[in-house]
Amino acid sequence: MKKFFLLFIFSFTLFFSCTPDETTTYYLIRHSEKERINPRDRNPNLNIEGEKRAQNWSEYFKDITIDAVYSTNYNRTIQTATPTALSKNLKVDTYDPSNMYDSVFQKNTKGKSILIVGHSNTTPAFVNKILGENKYESLSDDDNATLFIVTIKGDDVTSESKKVE
């Protein structure tokens, strides 16, 4: 009887811990303003305005739970992600923008709140990949203030975009 009771408790706990109503939230932003001194530099750092914006993103996310921070492997994206990651005691994980939102990424981020930093073309493309539709176009080259929020709860997937100055 004791074994049956323990099995019942274990099954009950497992059932409720794997609820399909688990919420996953993705916050996606483009990197902050970059140095434009050398047009041939494919991996520039942030300029002074970009460093300020990266700090502003950290302030924006101050009261928002973030479980992981992802960035493409470029100076400007990592530098944009770092202040928020540091404020949350997280490391910046890199992702390959040509292989976004694969099954491994989905499994690793399910039920969590994730910040993803990309580029003017990869950030909306990532959002579209999550949504399964082409809802958002590439950002203009001077747009470093758009925030996309994608929420997945069960089979419901919603998105919004807004400017954060």
Phi, psi and omega in degrees: 000319180298318179297318179299316180297315178297320178296319178298314180297316179299313181296318179298314179296316180298317180301313184280342177278346181249037183295139179288351180273011177302135183257131173245131179234128176249129173251119184239130180225159172272155177303158178285177184303134183252161173294140180235029182292315182246107182296343179271353179284110182275356181222060182286162173275174173287149171273184183300318179297321179294321177297320177295317180295321178301319176295321178297322176298318178301317178295318179301317184274004184308314184258015179251131177293127175233123182265337180202153179234128179241147180212152169291166186269061177231150181307310187296324179284317178297318179293330176288321183283331190301313181301320178292316179301314180299319181294339180255006183058042179241160172263161176267116175269145179261154176226157179266114183294344177275356180222057185271151174055045176280178185296326179293314178300315180300316180296316183290338184252356183301130177080010183242172173250123191234134171260130180234125181248128181221220188232176184299331179261323185283330182294307176296327178296321178296315178301313180300322179296317178297317182287335185075025178205160179267075183273324187245140177265166177305150178281153175291158186296341180257011181262102177243014188242002182276131175246128173255136176237121178243128181240131178241121177226107186065235178266358181272125177236121179236156177216157173211156173229146179207159177270135177235102184269000000 
